[in-house]
């Protein structure tokens, strides 16, 4: 298997995924972006709850900026 195959780790809130990400970040061979928060709230994509909890908060916008995620493309997704 090639060393450049991407993989994703998903987990529940408060299950240790942040600690795991911080540990994996110590490896120079891995990229570990900030958490997406896609599944943190039980809100269907596109409804007002999702928009208010995922698209609008300044903290999550700052995380996307740190990860070089374009806001327009993120909103389209």
N, C-alpha and C positions, 0 to 999 in steps of 0.2 A: 504494500500500500504506500502511496506517495505521502511524503511528510507535509504537503500543503493542502490536504483535504480538510475542508472546514467541518466543524462540529459545533453543536449547540447543547447547552445544559439548561434544562428547564426545572423549575422547582416551585414549591408553594411558598407563600409568604411566611417568614419566620422559621424557615427550615434549614438555614445555614448556607444558602446560595451566595450571599454577600461574602461571607468568610471564605468559601471555596474560590470565588472569583478573585479575592485579594491574594490568596495563596497562589493561584495560577498566574497572576500578574507578575510574580517574581521571576518567571521564566522568560528569557529573551526571545524564545521561539514562539510565544503565544501572544495573540492580541485579545485583550479582555475589555470590551467596551462596557459602559455603564448599563445598568439594568433598564430594560425597556418599559417595565410597568404595564405591559399590555394586559396581563391577566390579574392584576392586583385587585381591581374592583369588578364586581359582578354586573357590569354594564355592557350591553351589546354594542358592537362597533357602530359609531355614527349617531347614537342617540345623545340627548343632552347630557346625561350622566357621564358618558364616555368623553364627550367634548370637554366638559368642565373638569374632569379628573385626570385626563391624559393629555389633551392638546393645549389647554390654557395655563396650567400652573408654571410660574416662572422657574421653579427648581427643575422641573422636567425639561423645559425649554433649554435651560443652561446645560443640562446633561447632554441633550441632543447636539448642542453647539460644540461641547467638548469632544464629542464623538464624530464631529463633522457631518452630522445628518442634516440635510437640507429640510427646512420646515415645510416648504411647499410639497416636496416629495413625500414627507412623512404624513402630512394631512391627506394627500391623495391615496396613500396606502390604506 
